[in-house]
């Protein structure tokens, strides 16, 4: 499974802080495991598709 955050749907830019962040809604246990690096690859990674909206039109 890929771990490149820059291609992930949940990787968003915040203009106020001028930084990128992961926008996945994690519960307390998932966040702890994520911050400790307890996973080999991100289980929440979902590849972004810029043309997904255009296909539905």
mmCIF file as Biopython writes it, N, C-alpha, C and O atoms, coordinates in Angstrom:
data_model
#
loop_
_atom_site.group_PDB
_atom_site.id
_atom_site.type_symbol
_atom_site.label_atom_id
_atom_site.label_alt_id
_atom_site.label_comp_id
_atom_site.label_asym_id
_atom_site.label_entity_id
_atom_site.label_seq_id
_atom_site.pdbx_PDB_ins_code
_atom_site.Cartn_x
_atom_site.Cartn_y
_atom_site.Cartn_z
_atom_site.occupancy
_atom_site.B_iso_or_equiv
_atom_site.auth_seq_id
_atom_site.auth_asym_id
_atom_site.pdbx_PDB_model_num
ATOM 1   N N  . UNK A ? 1  ? 0.849   -1.184 0.000   1.0 0.0 1  A 1 
ATOM 2   C CA . UNK A ? 1  ? 0.000   0.000  0.000   1.0 0.0 1  A 1 
ATOM 3   C C  . UNK A ? 1  ? 0.888   1.240  0.000   1.0 0.0 1  A 1 
ATOM 4   O O  . UNK A ? 1  ? 1.900   1.278  0.699   1.0 0.0 1  A 1 
ATOM 5   N N  . UNK A ? 2  ? 0.525   2.224  -0.758  1.0 0.0 2  A 1 
ATOM 6   C CA . UNK A ? 2  ? 1.324   3.434  -0.880  1.0 0.0 2  A 1 
ATOM 7   C C  . UNK A ? 2  ? 1.221   4.311  0.367   1.0 0.0 2  A 1 
ATOM 8   O O  . UNK A ? 2  ? 0.215   4.286  1.076   1.0 0.0 2  A 1 
ATOM 9   N N  . UNK A ? 3  ? 2.258   5.073  0.617   1.0 0.0 3  A 1 
ATOM 10  C CA . UNK A ? 3  ? 2.253   5.971  1.769   1.0 0.0 3  A 1 
ATOM 11  C C  . UNK A ? 3  ? 2.549   7.402  1.373   1.0 0.0 3  A 1 
ATOM 12  O O  . UNK A ? 3  ? 2.803   8.234  2.244   1.0 0.0 3  A 1 
ATOM 13  N N  . UNK A ? 4  ? 2.525   7.715  0.090   1.0 0.0 4  A 1 
ATOM 14  C CA . UNK A ? 4  ? 2.831   9.059  -0.368  1.0 0.0 4  A 1 
ATOM 15  C C  . UNK A ? 4  ? 1.647   9.984  -0.079  1.0 0.0 4  A 1 
ATOM 16  O O  . UNK A ? 4  ? 0.649   9.970  -0.798  1.0 0.0 4  A 1 
ATOM 17  N N  . UNK A ? 5  ? 1.768   10.773 0.963   1.0 0.0 5  A 1 
ATOM 18  C CA . UNK A ? 5  ? 0.665   11.645 1.382   1.0 0.0 5  A 1 
ATOM 19  C C  . UNK A ? 5  ? 0.262   12.643 0.309   1.0 0.0 5  A 1 
ATOM 20  O O  . UNK A ? 5  ? -0.909  13.012 0.223   1.0 0.0 5  A 1 
ATOM 21  N N  . UNK A ? 6  ? 1.195   13.080 -0.498  1.0 0.0 6  A 1 
ATOM 22  C CA . UNK A ? 6  ? 0.904   14.101 -1.501  1.0 0.0 6  A 1 
ATOM 23  C C  . UNK A ? 6  ? -0.093  13.624 -2.551  1.0 0.0 6  A 1 
ATOM 24  O O  . UNK A ? 6  ? -0.710  14.450 -3.224  1.0 0.0 6  A 1 
ATOM 25  N N  . UNK A ? 7  ? -0.266  12.321 -2.708  1.0 0.0 7  A 1 
ATOM 26  C CA . UNK A ? 7  ? -1.231  11.766 -3.662  1.0 0.0 7  A 1 
ATOM 27  C C  . UNK A ? 7  ? -2.547  11.385 -2.998  1.0 0.0 7  A 1 
ATOM 28  O O  . UNK A ? 7  ? -3.488  10.972 -3.675  1.0 0.0 7  A 1 
ATOM 29  N N  . UNK A ? 8  ? -2.616  11.520 -1.689  1.0 0.0 8  A 1 
ATOM 30  C CA . UNK A ? 8  ? -3.782  11.051 -0.929  1.0 0.0 8  A 1 
ATOM 31  C C  . UNK A ? 8  ? -4.925  12.064 -0.961  1.0 0.0 8  A 1 
ATOM 32  O O  . UNK A ? 8  ? -4.699  13.274 -0.956  1.0 0.0 8  A 1 
ATOM 33  N N  . UNK A ? 9  ? -6.145  11.554 -0.994  1.0 0.0 9  A 1 
ATOM 34  C CA . UNK A ? 9  ? -7.346  12.388 -0.992  1.0 0.0 9  A 1 
ATOM 35  C C  . UNK A ? 9  ? -7.446  13.213 0.290   1.0 0.0 9  A 1 
ATOM 36  O O  . UNK A ? 9  ? -7.961  14.331 0.264   1.0 0.0 9  A 1 
ATOM 37  N N  . UNK A ? 10 ? -6.966  12.681 1.397   1.0 0.0 10 A 1 
ATOM 38  C CA . UNK A ? 10 ? -7.109  13.325 2.700   1.0 0.0 10 A 1 
ATOM 39  C C  . UNK A ? 10 ? -6.017  14.348 3.002   1.0 0.0 10 A 1 
ATOM 40  O O  . UNK A ? 10 ? -6.046  14.970 4.065   1.0 0.0 10 A 1 
ATOM 41  N N  . UNK A ? 11 ? -5.061  14.540 2.102   1.0 0.0 11 A 1 
ATOM 42  C CA . UNK A ? 11 ? -3.955  15.468 2.321   1.0 0.0 11 A 1 
ATOM 43  C C  . UNK A ? 11 ? -4.381  16.838 1.814   1.0 0.0 11 A 1 
ATOM 44  O O  . UNK A ? 11 ? -4.464  17.057 0.606   1.0 0.0 11 A 1 
ATOM 45  N N  . UNK A ? 12 ? -4.649  17.753 2.724   1.0 0.0 12 A 1 
ATOM 46  C CA . UNK A ? 12 ? -5.207  19.060 2.376   1.0 0.0 12 A 1 
ATOM 47  C C  . UNK A ? 12 ? -4.308  20.200 2.823   1.0 0.0 12 A 1 
ATOM 48  O O  . UNK A ? 12 ? -3.470  20.046 3.711   1.0 0.0 12 A 1 
ATOM 49  N N  . UNK A ? 13 ? -4.501  21.347 2.187   1.0 0.0 13 A 1 
ATOM 50  C CA . UNK A ? 13 ? -3.722  22.545 2.486   1.0 0.0 13 A 1 
ATOM 51  C C  . UNK A ? 13 ? -4.546  23.503 3.331   1.0 0.0 13 A 1 
ATOM 52  O O  . UNK A ? 13 ? -5.716  23.753 3.040   1.0 0.0 13 A 1 
ATOM 53  N N  . UNK A ? 14 ? -3.926  24.043 4.387   1.0 0.0 14 A 1 
ATOM 54  C CA . UNK A ? 14 ? -4.571  25.029 5.247   1.0 0.0 14 A 1 
ATOM 55  C C  . UNK A ? 14 ? -3.933  26.395 4.985   1.0 0.0 14 A 1 
ATOM 56  O O  . UNK A ? 14 ? -2.755  26.601 5.276   1.0 0.0 14 A 1 
ATOM 57  N N  . UNK A ? 15 ? -4.707  27.315 4.443   1.0 0.0 15 A 1 
ATOM 58  C CA . UNK A ? 15 ? -4.180  28.634 4.099   1.0 0.0 15 A 1 
ATOM 59  C C  . UNK A ? 15 ? -3.788  29.442 5.328   1.0 0.0 15 A 1 
ATOM 60  O O  . UNK A ? 15 ? -2.837  30.221 5.270   1.0 0.0 15 A 1 
ATOM 61  N N  . UNK A ? 16 ? -4.498  29.275 6.434   1.0 0.0 16 A 1 
ATOM 62  C CA . UNK A ? 16 ? -4.200  30.041 7.649   1.0 0.0 16 A 1 
ATOM 63  C C  . UNK A ? 16 ? -2.833  29.696 8.221   1.0 0.0 16 A 1 
ATOM 64  O O  . UNK A ? 16 ? -2.092  30.588 8.635   1.0 0.0 16 A 1 
ATOM 65  N N  . UNK A ? 17 ? -2.493  28.413 8.248   1.0 0.0 17 A 1 
ATOM 66  C CA . UNK A ? 17 ? -1.203  27.990 8.798   1.0 0.0 17 A 1 
ATOM 67  C C  . UNK A ? 17 ? -0.150  27.794 7.717   1.0 0.0 17 A 1 
ATOM 68  O O  . UNK A ? 17 ? 1.016   27.540 8.023   1.0 0.0 17 A 1 
ATOM 69  N N  . UNK A ? 18 ? -0.555  27.909 6.450   1.0 0.0 18 A 1 
ATOM 70  C CA . UNK A ? 18 ? 0.343   27.744 5.311   1.0 0.0 18 A 1 
ATOM 71  C C  . UNK A ? 18 ? 1.059   26.394 5.360   1.0 0.0 18 A 1 
ATOM 72  O O  . UNK A ? 18 ? 2.269   26.301 5.156   1.0 0.0 18 A 1 
ATOM 73  N N  . UNK A ? 19 ? 0.269   25.351 5.639   1.0 0.0 19 A 1 
ATOM 74  C CA . UNK A ? 19 ? 0.855   24.009 5.720   1.0 0.0 19 A 1 
ATOM 75  C C  . UNK A ? 19 ? -0.163  22.956 5.280   1.0 0.0 19 A 1 
ATOM 76  O O  . UNK A ? 19 ? -1.364  23.219 5.208   1.0 0.0 19 A 1 
ATOM 77  N N  . UNK A ? 20 ? 0.342   21.775 4.992   1.0 0.0 20 A 1 
ATOM 78  C CA . UNK A ? 20 ? -0.494  20.643 4.609   1.0 0.0 20 A 1 
ATOM 79  C C  . UNK A ? 20 ? -0.765  19.782 5.832   1.0 0.0 20 A 1 
ATOM 80  O O  . UNK A ? 20 ? 0.036   19.760 6.767   1.0 0.0 20 A 1 
ATOM 81  N N  . UNK A ? 21 ? -1.888  19.071 5.833   1.0 0.0 21 A 1 
ATOM 82  C CA . UNK A ? 21 ? -2.238  18.202 6.948   1.0 0.0 21 A 1 
ATOM 83  C C  . UNK A ? 21 ? -3.092  17.046 6.455   1.0 0.0 21 A 1 
ATOM 84  O O  . UNK A ? 21 ? -3.702  17.113 5.387   1.0 0.0 21 A 1 
ATOM 85  N N  . UNK A ? 22 ? -3.123  16.001 7.243   1.0 0.0 22 A 1 
ATOM 86  C CA . UNK A ? 22 ? -3.957  14.841 6.944   1.0 0.0 22 A 1 
ATOM 87  C C  . UNK A ? 22 ? -5.325  15.076 7.564   1.0 0.0 22 A 1 
ATOM 88  O O  . UNK A ? 22 ? -5.435  15.343 8.760   1.0 0.0 22 A 1 
ATOM 89  N N  . UNK A ? 23 ? -6.362  14.976 6.750   1.0 0.0 23 A 1 
ATOM 90  C CA . UNK A ? 23 ? -7.720  15.311 7.178   1.0 0.0 23 A 1 
ATOM 91  C C  . UNK A ? 23 ? -8.568  14.072 7.490   1.0 0.0 23 A 1 
ATOM 92  O O  . UNK A ? 23 ? -9.795  14.124 7.403   1.0 0.0 23 A 1 
ATOM 93  N N  . UNK A ? 24 ? -7.924  12.966 7.851   1.0 0.0 24 A 1 
ATOM 94  C CA . UNK A ? 24 ? -8.658  11.748 8.187   1.0 0.0 24 A 1 
ATOM 95  C C  . UNK A ? 24 ? -9.210  11.878 9.599   1.0 0.0 24 A 1 
ATOM 96  O O  . UNK A ? 24 ? -8.500  12.308 10.508  1.0 0.0 24 A 1 
ATOM 97  N N  . UNK A ? 25 ? -10.471 11.508 9.786   1.0 0.0 25 A 1 
ATOM 98  C CA . UNK A ? 25 ? -11.110 11.564 11.098  1.0 0.0 25 A 1 
ATOM 99  C C  . UNK A ? 25 ? -10.780 10.282 11.861  1.0 0.0 25 A 1 
ATOM 100 O O  . UNK A ? 25 ? -11.392 9.240  11.629  1.0 0.0 25 A 1 
ATOM 101 N N  . UNK A ? 26 ? -9.809  10.365 12.772  1.0 0.0 26 A 1 
ATOM 102 C CA . UNK A ? 26 ? -9.360  9.199  13.529  1.0 0.0 26 A 1 
ATOM 103 C C  . UNK A ? 26 ? -9.914  9.233  14.942  1.0 0.0 26 A 1 
ATOM 104 O O  . UNK A ? 26 ? -10.079 10.302 15.530  1.0 0.0 26 A 1 
ATOM 105 N N  . UNK A ? 27 ? -10.202 8.048  15.486  1.0 0.0 27 A 1 
ATOM 106 C CA . UNK A ? 27 ? -10.574 8.017  16.895  1.0 0.0 27 A 1 
ATOM 107 C C  . UNK A ? 27 ? -9.277  8.020  17.717  1.0 0.0 27 A 1 
ATOM 108 O O  . UNK A ? 27 ? -8.186  8.014  17.148  1.0 0.0 27 A 1 
ATOM 109 N N  . UNK A ? 28 ? -9.391  8.030  19.024  1.0 0.0 28 A 1 
ATOM 110 C CA . UNK A ? 28 ? -8.229  8.177  19.903  1.0 0.0 28 A 1 
ATOM 111 C C  . UNK A ? 28 ? -7.196  7.057  19.715  1.0 0.0 28 A 1 
ATOM 112 O O  . UNK A ? 28 ? -5.995  7.322  19.654  1.0 0.0 28 A 1 
ATOM 113 N N  . UNK A ? 29 ? -7.660  5.825  19.626  1.0 0.0 29 A 1 
ATOM 114 C CA . UNK A ? 29 ? -6.748  4.692  19.456  1.0 0.0 29 A 1 
ATOM 115 C C  . UNK A ? 29 ? -6.045  4.723  18.108  1.0 0.0 29 A 1 
ATOM 116 O O  . UNK A ? 29 ? -4.844  4.466  18.023  1.0 0.0 29 A 1 
ATOM 117 N N  . UNK A ? 30 ? -6.791  5.038  17.057  1.0 0.0 30 A 1 
ATOM 118 C CA . UNK A ? 30 ? -6.196  5.118  15.727  1.0 0.0 30 A 1 
ATOM 119 C C  . UNK A ? 30 ? -5.156  6.232  15.650  1.0 0.0 30 A 1 
ATOM 120 O O  . UNK A ? 30 ? -4.107  6.063  15.029  1.0 0.0 30 A 1 
ATOM 121 N N  . UNK A ? 31 ? -5.446  7.376  16.284  1.0 0.0 31 A 1 
ATOM 122 C CA . UNK A ? 31 ? -4.508  8.493  16.273  1.0 0.0 31 A 1 
ATOM 123 C C  . UNK A ? 31 ? -3.219  8.132  17.002  1.0 0.0 31 A 1 
ATOM 124 O O  . UNK A ? 31 ? -2.129  8.455  16.530  1.0 0.0 31 A 1 
ATOM 125 N N  . UNK A ? 32 ? -3.333  7.473  18.133  1.0 0.0 32 A 1 
ATOM 126 C CA . UNK A ? 32 ? -2.143  7.056  18.880  1.0 0.0 32 A 1 
ATOM 127 C C  . UNK A ? 32 ? -1.281  6.110  18.045  1.0 0.0 32 A 1 
ATOM 128 O O  . UNK A ? 32 ? -0.064  6.278  17.962  1.0 0.0 32 A 1 
ATOM 129 N N  . UNK A ? 33 ? -1.915  5.125  17.433  1.0 0.0 33 A 1 
ATOM 130 C CA . UNK A ? 33 ? -1.192  4.164  16.595  1.0 0.0 33 A 1 
ATOM 131 C C  . UNK A ? 33 ? -0.538  4.863  15.405  1.0 0.0 33 A 1 
ATOM 132 O O  . UNK A ? 33 ? 0.593   4.544  15.038  1.0 0.0 33 A 1 
ATOM 133 N N  . UNK A ? 34 ? -1.250  5.815  14.805  1.0 0.0 34 A 1 
ATOM 134 C CA . UNK A ? 34 ? -0.730  6.565  13.669  1.0 0.0 34 A 1 
ATOM 135 C C  . UNK A ? 34 ? 0.482   7.406  14.071  1.0 0.0 34 A 1 
ATOM 136 O O  . UNK A ? 34 ? 1.485   7.422  13.358  1.0 0.0 34 A 1 
ATOM 137 N N  . UNK A ? 35 ? 0.399   8.108  15.212  1.0 0.0 35 A 1 
ATOM 138 C CA . UNK A ? 35 ? 1.489   8.974  15.658  1.0 0.0 35 A 1 
ATOM 139 C C  . UNK A ? 35 ? 2.709   8.175  16.108  1.0 0.0 35 A 1 
ATOM 140 O O  . UNK A ? 35 ? 3.842   8.635  15.969  1.0 0.0 35 A 1 
ATOM 141 N N  . UNK A ? 36 ? 2.479   6.989  16.643  1.0 0.0 36 A 1 
ATOM 142 C CA . UNK A ? 36 ? 3.598   6.145  17.076  1.0 0.0 36 A 1 
ATOM 143 C C  . UNK A ? 36 ? 4.252   5.412  15.905  1.0 0.0 36 A 1 
ATOM 144 O O  . UNK A ? 36 ? 5.313   4.807  16.058  1.0 0.0 36 A 1 
ATOM 145 N N  . UNK A ? 37 ? 3.619   5.469  14.750  1.0 0.0 37 A 1 
ATOM 146 C CA . UNK A ? 37 ? 4.175   4.798  13.582  1.0 0.0 37 A 1 
ATOM 147 C C  . UNK A ? 37 ? 4.013   3.292  13.665  1.0 0.0 37 A 1 
ATOM 148 O O  . UNK A ? 37 ? 4.864   2.544  13.183  1.0 0.0 37 A 1 
ATOM 149 N N  . UNK A ? 38 ? 2.930   2.848  14.269  1.0 0.0 38 A 1 
ATOM 150 C CA . UNK A ? 38 ? 2.691   1.431  14.455  1.0 0.0 38 A 1 
ATOM 151 C C  . UNK A ? 38 ? 2.217   0.696  13.215  1.0 0.0 38 A 1 
ATOM 152 O O  . UNK A ? 38 ? 1.961   -0.507 13.271  1.0 0.0 38 A 1 
ATOM 153 N N  . UNK A ? 39 ? 2.097   1.393  12.107  1.0 0.0 39 A 1 
ATOM 154 C CA . UNK A ? 39 ? 1.672   0.735  10.876  1.0 0.0 39 A 1 
ATOM 155 C C  . UNK A ? 39 ? 2.775   0.867  9.839   1.0 0.0 39 A 1 
ATOM 156 O O  . UNK A ? 39 ? 3.442   1.899  9.764   1.0 0.0 39 A 1 
ATOM 157 N N  . UNK A ? 40 ? 2.965   -0.162 9.049   1.0 0.0 40 A 1 
ATOM 158 C CA . UNK A ? 40 ? 3.989   -0.139 8.007   1.0 0.0 40 A 1 
ATOM 159 C C  . UNK A ? 40 ? 3.628   0.861  6.923   1.0 0.0 40 A 1 
ATOM 160 O O  . UNK A ? 40 ? 4.504   1.556  6.407   1.0 0.0 40 A 1 
ATOM 161 N N  . UNK A ? 41 ? 2.377   0.941  6.577   1.0 0.0 41 A 1 
ATOM 162 C CA . UNK A ? 41 ? 1.904   1.909  5.597   1.0 0.0 41 A 1 
ATOM 163 C C  . UNK A ? 41 ? 0.576   2.465  6.098   1.0 0.0 41 A 1 
ATOM 164 O O  . UNK A ? 41 ? -0.103  1.848  6.919   1.0 0.0 41 A 1 
ATOM 165 N N  . UNK A ? 42 ? 0.229   3.611  5.602   1.0 0.0 42 A 1 
ATOM 166 C CA . UNK A ? 42 ? -0.985  4.268  6.088   1.0 0.0 42 A 1 
ATOM 167 C C  . UNK A ? 42 ? -2.225  3.471  5.680   1.0 0.0 42 A 1 
ATOM 168 O O  . UNK A ? 42 ? -2.465  3.282  4.487   1.0 0.0 42 A 1 
ATOM 169 N N  . UNK A ? 43 ? -3.013  3.005  6.644   1.0 0.0 43 A 1 
ATOM 170 C CA . UNK A ? 43 ? -4.222  2.244  6.321   1.0 0.0 43 A 1 
ATOM 171 C C  . UNK A ? 43 ? -5.354  3.111  5.786   1.0 0.0 43 A 1 
ATOM 172 O O  . UNK A ? 43 ? -6.369  2.589  5.324   1.0 0.0 43 A 1 
ATOM 173 N N  . UNK A ? 44 ? -5.192  4.423  5.842   1.0 0.0 44 A 1 
ATOM 174 C CA . UNK A ? 44 ? -6.241  5.347  5.415   1.0 0.0 44 A 1 
ATOM 175 C C  . UNK A ? 44 ? -5.950  5.960  4.053   1.0 0.0 44 A 1 
ATOM 176 O O  . UNK A ? 44 ? -6.736  6.772  3.563   1.0 0.0 44 A 1 
ATOM 177 N N  . UNK A ? 45 ? -4.835  5.585  3.433   1.0 0.0 45 A 1 
ATOM 178 C CA . UNK A ? 45 ? -4.438  6.143  2.144   1.0 0.0 45 A 1 
ATOM 179 C C  . UNK A ? 45 ? -5.488  5.824  1.086   1.0 0.0 45 A 1 
ATOM 180 O O  . UNK A ? 45 ? -5.924  4.682  0.941   1.0 0.0 45 A 1 
ATOM 181 N N  . UNK A ? 46 ? -5.877  6.848  0.360   1.0 0.0 46 A 1 
ATOM 182 C CA . UNK A ? 46 ? -6.803  6.683  -0.747  1.0 0.0 46 A 1 
ATOM 183 C C  . UNK A ? 46 ? -6.317  7.596  -1.859  1.0 0.0 46 A 1 
ATOM 184 O O  . UNK A ? 46 ? -6.332  8.818  -1.711  1.0 0.0 46 A 1 
ATOM 185 N N  . UNK A ? 47 ? -5.891  7.020  -2.954  1.0 0.0 47 A 1 
ATOM 186 C CA . UNK A ? 47 ? -5.317  7.803  -4.046  1.0 0.0 47 A 1 
ATOM 187 C C  . UNK A ? 47 ? -6.339  8.782  -4.600  1.0 0.0 47 A 1 
ATOM 188 O O  . UNK A ? 47 ? -7.473  8.408  -4.898  1.0 0.0 47 A 1 
ATOM 189 N N  . UNK A ? 48 ? -5.935  10.025 -4.734  1.0 0.0 48 A 1 
ATOM 190 C CA . UNK A ? 48 ? -6.795  11.067 -5.277  1.0 0.0 48 A 1 
ATOM 191 C C  . UNK A ? 48 ? -6.951  10.921 -6.780  1.0 0.0 48 A 1 
ATOM 192 O O  . UNK A ? 48 ? -6.035  10.452 -7.457  1.0 0.0 48 A 1 
ATOM 193 N N  . UNK A ? 49 ? -8.076  11.309 -7.295  1.0 0.0 49 A 1 
ATOM 194 C CA . UNK A ? 49 ? -8.350  11.220 -8.727  1.0 0.0 49 A 1 
ATOM 195 C C  . UNK A ? 49 ? -8.923  12.547 -9.177  1.0 0.0 49 A 1 
ATOM 196 O O  . UNK A ? 49 ? -10.096 12.839 -8.943  1.0 0.0 49 A 1 
ATOM 197 N N  . UNK A ? 50 ? -8.094  13.353 -9.825  1.0 0.0 50 A 1 
ATOM 198 C CA . UNK A ? 50 ? -8.512  14.685 -10.252 1.0 0.0 50 A 1 
ATOM 199 C C  . UNK A ? 50 ? -9.645  14.663 -11.271 1.0 0.0 50 A 1 
ATOM 200 O O  . UNK A ? 50 ? -10.385 15.640 -11.388 1.0 0.0 50 A 1 
ATOM 201 N N  . UNK A ? 51 ? -9.790  13.570 -12.008 1.0 0.0 51 A 1 
ATOM 202 C CA . UNK A ? 51 ? -10.783 13.516 -13.073 1.0 0.0 51 A 1 
ATOM 203 C C  . UNK A ? 51 ? -12.070 12.769 -12.672 1.0 0.0 51 A 1 
ATOM 204 O O  . UNK A ? 51 ? -12.945 12.548 -13.510 1.0 0.0 51 A 1 
ATOM 205 N N  . UNK A ? 52 ? -12.180 12.390 -11.419 1.0 0.0 52 A 1 
ATOM 206 C CA . UNK A ? 52 ? -13.360 11.631 -10.973 1.0 0.0 52 A 1 
ATOM 207 C C  . UNK A ? 52 ? -14.636 12.453 -11.158 1.0 0.0 52 A 1 
ATOM 208 O O  . UNK A ? 52 ? -15.644 11.910 -11.611 1.0 0.0 52 A 1 
ATOM 209 N N  . UNK A ? 53 ? -14.624 13.723 -10.826 1.0 0.0 53 A 1 
ATOM 210 C CA . UNK A ? 53 ? -15.810 14.563 -10.974 1.0 0.0 53 A 1 
ATOM 211 C C  . UNK A ? 53 ? -16.180 14.737 -12.438 1.0 0.0 53 A 1 
ATOM 212 O O  . UNK A ? 53 ? -17.359 14.715 -12.791 1.0 0.0 53 A 1 
ATOM 213 N N  . UNK A ? 54 ? -15.191 14.908 -13.276 1.0 0.0 54 A 1 
ATOM 214 C CA . UNK A ? 54 ? -15.440 15.129 -14.707 1.0 0.0 54 A 1 
ATOM 215 C C  . UNK A ? 54 ? -16.101 13.922 -15.355 1.0 0.0 54 A 1 
ATOM 216 O O  . UNK A ? 54 ? -16.905 14.086 -16.272 1.0 0.0 54 A 1 
ATOM 217 N N  . UNK A ? 55 ? -15.785 12.720 -14.903 1.0 0.0 55 A 1 
ATOM 218 C CA . UNK A ? 55 ? -16.372 11.503 -15.476 1.0 0.0 55 A 1 
ATOM 219 C C  . UNK A ? 55 ? -17.858 11.408 -15.195 1.0 0.0 55 A 1 
ATOM 220 O O  . UNK A ? 55 ? -18.592 10.797 -15.972 1.0 0.0 55 A 1 
ATOM 221 N N  . UNK A ? 56 ? -18.322 12.001 -14.097 1.0 0.0 56 A 1 
ATOM 222 C CA . UNK A ? 56 ? -19.732 11.919 -13.730 1.0 0.0 56 A 1 
ATOM 223 C C  . UNK A ? 56 ? -20.595 12.923 -14.480 1.0 0.0 56 A 1 
ATOM 224 O O  . UNK A ? 56 ? -21.822 12.829 -14.441 1.0 0.0 56 A 1 
ATOM 225 N N  . UNK A ? 57 ? -19.982 13.874 -15.156 1.0 0.0 57 A 1 
ATOM 226 C CA . UNK A ? 57 ? -20.756 14.917 -15.842 1.0 0.0 57 A 1 
ATOM 227 C C  . UNK A ? 57 ? -21.229 14.454 -17.199 1.0 0.0 57 A 1 
ATOM 228 O O  . UNK A ? 57 ? -21.894 15.207 -17.911 1.0 0.0 57 A 1 
#
